[in-house]
Amino acid sequence: MKTSSSDLRRKVVVAWLAGVVALTLRAQGPAAPAAEAAPAAGPPRTNNGRYNVPRPAHPVAILPALPAPEDKSFYAEREVPHGRVEIVKYQTTAGQEKQLHVYLPPGYDAEPDRRYPVLYLNHGGGENDTHWTAKGFAHQILDNLIGEGKARPMIIVMPNTGHLVTGTPPAPGEDDACTQEYLKDILPYVDGHYRTRADRDSRAVAGLSMGGFVVLNTGLTHLETFGELYVFSSGYWPDMLTRFKANIEPLVSDPSLNLRLRTPVYFGVGETDIAYLNSMKTLAVFNEHGIRTFSVLSSHGHEWLNWRRYLYQTAQIMFPEDR
């Protein structure tokens, strides 16, 4: 059979390409066996390849927006049912008489069989148990939220923890003086004198500035007692942050921690707040370990204008019902 000139040219090109491939393979040497794929980092995967992350009992709530800085209506006295604030005395195990401000929600006296969750709300440095009502208007914020159906009726306990709170993270298993007074004196008094739901799922702890250390030193280290943690304008100083990281490592490394938190740990701070850097660096310790958190950056600084707004925001997500 006669071969055309075009067929001949095609065969020459194919032979030349085959030679190039052969030379390349000889230069590279024998092919290495395929390496096994390294297992993916992170949680174990299910059969369909997706991460098998345990689902918390309560999904992340949608945080309501903060009121505008100039808004005073959310803590103004309105035509809604009002709770009441009691000032009560208790005896510490050290023999000291101290007092609490206690907010009882609307309807507390009218429903003698009803029990309530409790928010333990802590003041800042140089203040006392009077300040969350005198300057924070906590009772009026809750009256208005409950009246609008935006917050669950709750008891609020406002203790005087001055001279007890410390910015030093306690060593594992070693409770500081504030934690001891909470566990030995404050909680037993409250549960013994009020119709509380005396379990961890029905207790939250919040605090501003120095009161934020009550949340971190007492609440975080006793999650068998408190189920929700809210930090307002607070965080450890640099020289204490290293100790906090070391002390808290076993807790935040526990994969079940997220399942124990009723809501994500809340950090709220103002953009000009003196506690801004401390707050962000303390928050980062939780985020580095994948702990559920809310991080809220507001306007303004270290002042009641912000702390009232943080209470308004967080009271609306406290004590989630089973969903």
ABEGO torsion letter per residue (X at the ends): XBBBAAAAAAAAAAAAAAAAAAAAAAAAEBBBBBBBBBBBBEBBBBAAGBBBBBBBABBBBBBBBBBBAABAAAABBBBBBBBBBBBBBBBBAAGBBBBBBBBBBBGAAABAABBBBBBBBBBBBGBBAAAAAAAAGAAAAAAAAAAAGABBBBBBBBBBABGABBABBBBBGBBBAAAAAAAAAAAAAAAAABBBBBBAAABBBBBBEAAAAAAAAAAAABAAABABBBBBGBEBBAAAAAAAAAAAAAAAABAAAAAABABBBBBBBBAABAAAAAAAAAAAAAAAAGBBBBBBBBBEBBBAAAAAAAAAAAAAABGBBBX
